[in-house]
Amino acid sequence: MKGTAKPSLLIVEDDYENQKFLQFFLRRKFDVDICDSADSFYKKLKERRFDIILMDISLKGKKDGLQLTREIRISDNYKDLPIVGLSAHAFQKDKDNAYDAGVDLFITKPVQNDVLLDALFNTLEKKAGKKY
């Protein structure tokens, strides 16, 4: 990684244990922020700019990760923001639904740490057109 600035990552995850693990693991390479619902998601987006989003597909509440991804993709401000979808659902229809919603990459849980890290950086570099 060049320089000292880490890419900013928003983790959208409603499970507290998963939040803590992802934050602990990913904060070494990313400037991490976390939210757990559609309301807190939009609040975070208004507060700061993120380089990439790790989106859990299954969220509690009125909107799931697919709906949030669709909304991002039609927003002029965020439509090009890289999104990696993460889900415990491994069926082909779940993968298809995630790509149809607009994720750049879909990963199923559980995922190995190095695979997740590579996926985030590869997606970020592909979308941003620069190396991190």
Backbone as ProteinMPNN parsed JSONL, in Angstrom:
{"seq_chain_A": "MKGTAKPSLLIVEDDYENQKFLQFFLRRKFDVDICDSADSFYKKLKERRFDIILMDISLKGKKDGLQLTREIRISDNYKDLPIVGLSAHAFQKDKDNAYDAGVDLFITKPVQNDVLLDALFNTLEKKAGKKY", "coords_chain_A": {"N_chain_A": [[0.851, -1.179, 0.0], [0.589, 2.161, -0.867], [1.838, 5.081, 0.687], [0.268, 6.329, 3.727], [-2.408, 6.421, 3.984], [-5.329, 4.612, 4.408], [-7.744, 2.806, 2.493], [-11.192, 3.722, 2.747], [-13.745, 1.871, 4.293], [-17.046, 0.796, 4.428], [-18.838, -1.252, 6.439], [-21.701, -3.074, 6.204], [-23.636, -4.647, 8.247], [-25.7, -6.611, 10.263], [-25.384, -8.384, 12.356], [-23.99, -8.569, 15.479], [-21.703, -10.002, 16.418], [-20.483, -10.71, 13.986], [-19.97, -8.134, 13.036], [-18.027, -7.213, 14.885], [-15.939, -9.067, 14.488], [-15.324, -8.645, 11.714], [-14.611, -5.943, 11.771], [-12.359, -5.999, 13.505], [-10.6, -7.65, 12.048], [-10.414, -6.373, 9.483], [-9.606, -3.746, 9.935], [-6.889, -3.446, 9.93], [-6.083, -3.012, 7.338], [-7.907, -1.274, 6.263], [-9.734, 1.818, 6.701], [-12.172, 1.553, 8.787], [-15.712, 1.64, 9.081], [-18.899, 1.012, 10.556], [-22.269, -0.049, 10.057], [-25.683, -1.006, 10.795], [-28.22, -1.097, 9.695], [-30.723, 0.132, 7.355], [-31.353, 2.793, 7.987], [-29.133, 3.672, 9.554], [-27.207, 3.236, 7.653], [-27.663, 5.132, 5.575], [-27.237, 7.423, 7.033], [-24.494, 7.193, 7.637], [-23.434, 7.337, 5.028], [-23.987, 9.975, 4.43], [-22.391, 11.276, 6.246], [-19.694, 10.81, 5.593], [-17.292, 10.058, 2.97], [-16.922, 6.983, 1.313], [-14.675, 4.447, 0.147], [-15.285, 1.875, -0.567], [-17.851, -0.634, -0.115], [-18.828, -3.216, 2.072], [-21.332, -5.308, 1.902], [-23.754, -6.879, 3.719], [-26.132, -9.182, 2.694], [-28.485, -10.138, 3.877], [-30.322, -8.366, 5.949], [-31.776, -7.203, 8.991], [-34.934, -5.584, 9.421], [-36.632, -3.023, 7.48], [-35.432, -2.854, 4.962], [-33.297, -4.855, 2.97], [-29.897, -5.887, 2.157], [-29.862, -6.135, -0.612], [-31.844, -4.348, -1.497], [-30.741, -1.924, -0.566], [-28.425, -1.875, -2.117], [-29.535, -1.694, -4.714], [-30.672, 0.866, -4.491], [-28.394, 2.441, -4.154], [-27.191, 2.108, -6.636], [-28.853, 3.535, -8.355], [-28.456, 6.089, -7.588], [-27.077, 9.212, -8.248], [-24.886, 10.195, -6.833], [-23.62, 7.977, -5.667], [-23.51, 5.815, -7.404], [-21.297, 4.59, -8.622], [-19.85, 3.499, -6.605], [-17.879, 0.939, -5.272], [-19.175, -2.255, -4.428], [-19.152, -5.047, -2.407], [-20.901, -7.899, -2.034], [-22.033, -9.894, 0.656], [-22.996, -12.977, 1.953], [-24.736, -15.552, 3.745], [-26.229, -17.179, 2.276], [-26.018, -19.463, -0.237], [-27.105, -20.301, -2.609], [-27.645, -20.467, -6.175], [-29.635, -18.71, -7.091], [-29.567, -16.739, -5.129], [-27.083, -15.606, -5.543], [-27.444, -14.687, -8.18], [-29.517, -12.822, -7.729], [-28.134, -10.957, -6.154], [-26.163, -9.991, -7.932], [-27.892, -8.954, -9.873], [-28.985, -6.877, -8.402], [-26.841, -5.205, -8.238], [-24.287, -5.605, -7.075], [-20.705, -5.668, -7.144], [-19.187, -7.848, -6.68], [-19.86, -11.06, -5.351], [-19.815, -12.837, -2.375], [-19.834, -15.779, -0.399], [-20.62, -16.582, 2.991], [-19.244, -18.934, 5.297], [-16.196, -17.086, 4.874], [-12.8, -17.226, 3.974], [-10.277, -15.315, 5.592], [-8.106, -14.202, 4.032], [-9.128, -14.491, 1.473], [-11.375, -12.813, 1.535], [-10.128, -10.325, 2.016], [-8.511, -10.096, -0.317], [-10.577, -10.044, -2.212], [-11.898, -7.638, -1.58], [-9.848, -5.698, -2.049], [-9.225, -6.255, -4.773], [-11.684, -5.681, -6.025], [-11.974, -2.996, -5.35], [-9.695, -1.879, -6.591], [-10.225, -2.497, -9.251], [-12.591, -1.05, -9.767], [-11.849, 1.568, -9.02], [-9.616, 2.0, -10.499], [-7.005, 2.228, -9.671], [-4.043, 1.35, -7.787], [-3.852, -0.009, -4.498]], "CA_chain_A": [[0.0, 0.0, 0.0], [1.372, 3.386, -0.959], [1.478, 6.093, 1.669], [-0.283, 5.853, 4.988], [-3.869, 6.465, 3.963], [-6.019, 3.361, 4.121], [-9.048, 3.018, 1.864], [-12.309, 3.711, 3.698], [-14.653, 0.745, 4.088], [-18.266, 0.751, 5.231], [-19.358, -2.605, 6.617], [-23.131, -3.079, 6.49], [-23.796, -5.977, 8.859], [-26.569, -6.452, 11.434], [-25.013, -9.324, 13.415], [-22.972, -7.923, 16.303], [-20.471, -10.803, 16.425], [-19.861, -10.534, 12.669], [-19.45, -6.762, 13.0], [-16.792, -7.128, 15.671], [-14.896, -9.826, 13.805], [-14.933, -7.956, 10.482], [-13.91, -4.712, 12.14], [-11.056, -6.374, 14.048], [-9.781, -8.2, 10.979], [-10.225, -5.479, 8.34], [-9.075, -2.427, 10.292], [-5.45, -3.394, 9.652], [-5.86, -2.576, 5.953], [-8.928, -0.298, 5.881], [-10.34, 2.719, 7.671], [-13.451, 0.856, 8.86], [-16.893, 2.145, 9.776], [-19.915, -0.044, 10.555], [-23.67, 0.261, 10.309], [-26.441, -2.25, 10.92], [-29.577, -0.975, 9.169], [-30.877, 1.121, 6.284], [-31.297, 4.139, 8.568], [-27.754, 4.02, 9.903], [-26.454, 3.21, 6.4], [-27.773, 6.434, 4.903], [-26.594, 8.402, 7.915], [-23.045, 7.054, 7.422], [-23.107, 7.841, 3.694], [-24.039, 11.442, 4.463], [-21.322, 11.768, 7.119], [-18.364, 10.733, 4.985], [-17.132, 9.373, 1.691], [-16.317, 5.663, 1.433], [-14.073, 3.933, -1.069], [-15.894, 0.587, -0.879], [-18.837, -1.126, 0.852], [-19.029, -4.651, 2.265], [-22.777, -5.311, 2.15], [-24.448, -8.125, 4.06], [-27.367, -9.22, 1.917], [-29.617, -10.35, 4.784], [-30.359, -7.404, 7.052], [-33.07, -7.082, 9.665], [-35.547, -4.28, 9.186], [-37.468, -2.823, 6.304], [-34.675, -3.021, 3.725], [-32.146, -5.748, 3.048], [-28.74, -5.42, 1.417], [-30.191, -6.039, -2.031], [-32.568, -3.093, -1.706], [-29.782, -0.829, -0.395], [-27.556, -1.881, -3.297], [-30.317, -1.128, -5.824], [-30.818, 2.307, -4.271], [-27.095, 3.058, -4.413], [-26.918, 2.063, -8.076], [-29.626, 4.561, -9.081], [-28.099, 7.387, -7.029], [-25.989, 9.87, -8.975], [-23.731, 10.391, -5.946], [-22.989, 6.744, -5.202], [-23.727, 4.708, -8.334], [-20.049, 3.93, -8.986], [-19.195, 3.014, -5.39], [-17.724, -0.515, -5.292], [-19.928, -2.991, -3.403], [-18.95, -6.488, -2.315], [-22.007, -8.517, -1.314], [-21.64, -10.999, 1.533], [-24.21, -13.644, 2.395], [-24.679, -16.96, 4.13], [-27.041, -17.891, 1.297], [-25.094, -19.861, -1.299], [-27.81, -20.803, -3.786], [-27.414, -19.697, -7.394], [-30.592, -17.596, -7.193], [-29.104, -15.67, -4.24], [-25.976, -14.97, -6.26], [-28.048, -13.956, -9.296], [-30.227, -11.665, -7.165], [-27.144, -9.971, -5.705], [-25.604, -9.34, -9.126], [-28.968, -8.161, -10.47], [-29.145, -5.667, -7.587], [-25.742, -4.294, -8.564], [-22.996, -5.82, -6.416], [-19.581, -5.9, -8.05], [-18.72, -9.192, -6.384], [-20.681, -11.738, -4.349], [-19.057, -13.827, -1.61], [-20.656, -16.454, 0.599], [-20.074, -16.859, 4.321], [-18.042, -18.284, 5.834], [-15.166, -16.797, 3.886], [-11.465, -17.139, 4.562], [-9.822, -13.934, 5.751], [-7.305, -13.741, 2.903], [-10.016, -14.422, 0.306], [-12.163, -11.588, 1.698], [-9.229, -9.192, 1.837], [-8.191, -10.025, -1.743], [-11.795, -9.653, -2.929], [-12.122, -6.205, -1.354], [-8.84, -4.916, -2.762], [-9.384, -6.446, -6.216], [-12.873, -4.932, -6.443], [-11.652, -1.575, -5.193], [-8.741, -1.489, -7.629], [-10.9, -2.61, -10.549], [-13.55, 0.061, -9.909], [-11.188, 2.87, -8.863], [-8.587, 2.133, -11.504], [-5.692, 2.503, -9.082], [-3.532, 0.352, -6.847], [-3.829, 0.343, -3.072]], "C_chain_A": [[0.89, 1.234, 0.0], [0.894, 4.381, 0.083], [0.895, 5.489, 2.926], [-1.802, 5.811, 4.987], [-4.443, 5.101, 3.576], [-7.313, 3.692, 3.389], [-10.159, 2.933, 2.922], [-13.325, 2.651, 3.293], [-15.852, 0.881, 5.005], [-18.756, -0.69, 5.245], [-20.821, -2.49, 7.007], [-23.459, -4.495, 6.946], [-24.633, -5.814, 10.121], [-26.246, -7.419, 12.572], [-23.809, -8.774, 14.19], [-21.649, -8.687, 16.289], [-19.738, -10.678, 15.086], [-19.267, -9.136, 12.523], [-18.091, -6.681, 13.681], [-15.649, -7.875, 14.996], [-14.396, -9.082, 12.569], [-14.152, -6.684, 10.78], [-12.491, -5.026, 12.62], [-10.111, -6.818, 12.926], [-9.44, -7.161, 9.905], [-9.598, -4.133, 8.69], [-7.555, -2.315, 10.097], [-5.171, -2.794, 8.285], [-6.824, -1.484, 5.488], [-9.261, 0.631, 7.043], [-11.81, 2.292, 7.727], [-14.51, 1.643, 9.626], [-17.967, 1.075, 9.613], [-21.301, 0.544, 10.736], [-24.454, -1.037, 10.247], [-27.85, -2.2, 10.36], [-29.606, 0.063, 8.051], [-30.755, 2.539, 6.834], [-29.861, 4.548, 8.879], [-26.866, 4.026, 8.656], [-26.489, 4.582, 5.728], [-27.162, 7.554, 5.735], [-25.08, 8.381, 7.698], [-22.643, 7.619, 6.064], [-23.107, 9.367, 3.653], [-22.879, 12.033, 5.264], [-19.956, 11.787, 6.448], [-18.386, 9.971, 3.676], [-16.425, 8.04, 1.929], [-15.756, 5.236, 0.083], [-14.736, 2.636, -1.524], [-16.864, 0.198, 0.236], [-18.806, -2.649, 0.867], [-20.46, -4.799, 2.761], [-23.289, -6.707, 2.487], [-25.789, -8.089, 3.34], [-28.592, -9.349, 2.824], [-29.512, -9.394, 5.973], [-31.737, -7.422, 7.687], [-33.643, -5.699, 9.362], [-36.287, -4.233, 7.876], [-36.742, -3.095, 4.988], [-33.51, -3.981, 3.954], [-31.0, -5.173, 2.204], [-28.976, -5.304, -0.08], [-30.888, -4.72, -2.337], [-31.622, -1.895, -1.568], [-28.85, -0.733, -1.605], [-28.276, -1.295, -4.502], [-30.427, 0.393, -5.7], [-29.508, 3.048, -4.528], [-26.856, 3.158, -5.917], [-27.728, 3.077, -8.877], [-29.343, 5.967, -8.568], [-26.921, 7.991, -7.794], [-24.723, 9.979, -8.125], [-22.96, 9.113, -5.654], [-22.993, 5.594, -6.203], [-22.458, 3.949, -8.712], [-19.277, 3.39, -7.787], [-19.084, 1.492, -5.434], [-18.463, -1.175, -4.126], [-19.603, -4.475, -3.518], [-20.085, -7.031, -1.461], [-21.522, -9.734, -0.55], [-22.91, -11.641, 2.07], [-23.937, -15.077, 2.815], [-25.467, -17.817, 3.141], [-26.21, -18.19, 0.062], [-25.788, -20.413, -2.542], [-27.563, -19.894, -4.987], [-28.371, -18.518, -7.506], [-30.19, -16.437, -6.279], [-27.977, -14.881, -4.899], [-26.525, -14.119, -7.412], [-28.755, -12.695, -8.813], [-29.255, -10.571, -6.746], [-26.531, -9.239, -6.898], [-26.647, -8.487, -9.834], [-29.184, -6.849, -9.708], [-28.006, -4.684, -7.831], [-24.439, -4.495, -7.818], [-21.924, -6.049, -7.476], [-19.038, -7.317, -7.89], [-19.591, -9.761, -5.276], [-19.852, -12.836, -3.701], [-20.0, -14.466, -0.594], [-19.88, -16.661, 1.895], [-20.152, -18.356, 4.563], [-17.011, -18.104, 4.72], [-13.821, -16.7, 4.599], [-11.0, -15.684, 4.559], [-9.064, -13.419, 4.531], [-8.147, -13.626, 1.632], [-10.854, -13.14, 0.361], [-11.304, -10.356, 1.444], [-8.871, -9.012, 0.36], [-9.397, -9.539, -2.548], [-12.058, -8.16, -2.789], [-11.123, -5.362, -2.141], [-8.963, -5.057, -4.274], [-10.573, -5.659, -6.751], [-12.609, -3.436, -6.398], [-10.727, -1.106, -6.321], [-9.365, -1.519, -9.022], [-11.82, -1.414, -10.782], [-12.85, 1.429, -9.883], [-10.107, 3.092, -9.907], [-7.222, 2.516, -10.953], [-5.323, 1.429, -8.072], [-3.576, 0.895, -5.422], [-2.779, -0.464, -2.377]], "O_chain_A": [[1.835, 1.329, 0.784], [-0.304, 4.51, 0.331], [1.012, 4.287, 3.165], [-2.413, 5.233, 5.886], [-4.082, 4.524, 2.55], [-7.915, 4.738, 3.632], [-10.06, 2.159, 3.874], [-13.713, 2.542, 2.13], [-15.701, 1.059, 6.213], [-19.049, -1.272, 4.201], [-21.149, -1.879, 8.024], [-23.546, -5.419, 6.137], [-24.319, -4.975, 10.965], [-26.798, -7.274, 13.663], [-22.744, -8.544, 13.616], [-20.586, -8.079, 16.16], [-18.514, -10.554, 15.056], [-18.188, -8.973, 11.953], [-17.131, -6.149, 13.123], [-14.524, -7.378, 14.938], [-13.191, -8.906, 12.393], [-13.155, -6.386, 10.121], [-11.533, -4.387, 12.187], [-8.955, -6.398, 12.879], [-8.292, -7.083, 9.467], [-9.102, -3.445, 7.797], [-7.007, -1.213, 10.099], [-4.145, -2.143, 8.087], [-6.601, -0.845, 4.459], [-9.092, 0.277, 8.21], [-12.595, 2.62, 6.837], [-14.238, 2.229, 10.674], [-17.949, 0.316, 8.644], [-21.488, 1.511, 11.474], [-23.973, -2.042, 9.722], [-28.61, -3.155, 10.524], [-28.631, 0.781, 7.831], [-30.123, 3.392, 6.212], [-29.426, 5.639, 8.512], [-25.872, 4.751, 8.613], [-25.446, 5.122, 5.359], [-26.63, 8.521, 5.189], [-24.455, 9.436, 7.588], [-21.627, 8.305, 5.956], [-22.32, 9.975, 2.927], [-22.438, 13.151, 4.997], [-19.149, 12.68, 6.706], [-19.375, 9.327, 3.326], [-15.44, 7.98, 2.665], [-16.274, 5.601, -0.972], [-14.752, 2.327, -2.715], [-16.724, 0.637, 1.378], [-18.763, -3.292, -0.182], [-20.767, -4.457, 3.903], [-23.261, -7.607, 1.647], [-26.495, -7.081, 3.375], [-29.624, -8.732, 2.561], [-28.709, -9.6, 6.883], [-32.743, -7.631, 7.008], [-32.899, -4.76, 9.08], [-36.539, -5.258, 7.242], [-37.361, -3.518, 4.011], [-32.831, -3.931, 4.979], [-31.131, -4.101, 1.613], [-28.361, -4.471, -0.745], [-30.562, -4.053, -3.318], [-31.692, -0.957, -2.362], [-28.528, 0.364, -2.061], [-27.703, -0.49, -5.235], [-30.29, 1.114, -6.688], [-29.515, 4.158, -5.06], [-26.373, 4.178, -6.407], [-27.324, 3.443, -9.981], [-29.927, 6.934, -9.058], [-25.889, 7.343, -7.963], [-23.613, 9.866, -8.645], [-21.753, 9.167, -5.417], [-22.524, 4.502, -5.882], [-22.534, 2.779, -9.086], [-18.169, 2.878, -7.942], [-20.094, 0.813, -5.615], [-18.387, -0.714, -2.986], [-19.756, -5.081, -4.579], [-20.216, -6.665, -0.293], [-20.703, -10.509, -1.045], [-23.795, -10.954, 2.579], [-23.025, -15.728, 2.306], [-25.376, -19.045, 3.17], [-25.748, -17.271, -0.614], [-25.123, -20.938, -3.435], [-27.305, -18.701, -4.832], [-27.979, -17.444, -7.961], [-30.441, -15.278, -6.609], [-27.927, -13.653, -4.822], [-26.118, -12.971, -7.594], [-28.613, -11.628, -9.411], [-29.523, -9.388, -6.957], [-26.395, -8.015, -6.88], [-26.327, -7.413, -10.342], [-29.526, -5.829, -10.307], [-28.173, -3.477, -7.657], [-23.553, -3.645, -7.906], [-22.203, -6.558, -8.561], [-18.503, -7.906, -8.83], [-20.012, -9.039, -4.373], [-19.259, -13.666, -4.389], [-20.849, -13.796, -0.005], [-18.669, -16.882, 1.897], [-21.076, -18.995, 4.058], [-16.969, -18.871, 3.758], [-13.728, -16.154, 5.698], [-11.297, -14.926, 3.637], [-9.343, -12.323, 4.046], [-7.898, -12.75, 0.804], [-11.02, -12.462, -0.653], [-11.721, -9.444, 0.729], [-8.923, -7.896, -0.156], [-9.255, -8.72, -3.456], [-12.402, -7.493, -3.764], [-11.513, -4.416, -2.825], [-8.819, -4.068, -4.991], [-10.483, -5.04, -7.812], [-12.984, -2.703, -7.313], [-10.957, -0.059, -6.926], [-9.068, -0.673, -9.864], [-11.826, -0.834, -11.867], [-13.216, 2.334, -10.633], [-9.72, 4.229, -10.175], [-6.383, 3.061, -11.672], [-6.179, 0.699, -7.573], [-3.368, 2.084, -5.178], [-2.593, -0.324, -1.168]]}, "name": "protein", "num_of_chains": 1, "seq": "MKGTAKPSLLIVEDDYENQKFLQFFLRRKFDVDICDSADSFYKKLKERRFDIILMDISLKGKKDGLQLTREIRISDNYKDLPIVGLSAHAFQKDKDNAYDAGVDLFITKPVQNDVLLDALFNTLEKKAGKKY"}
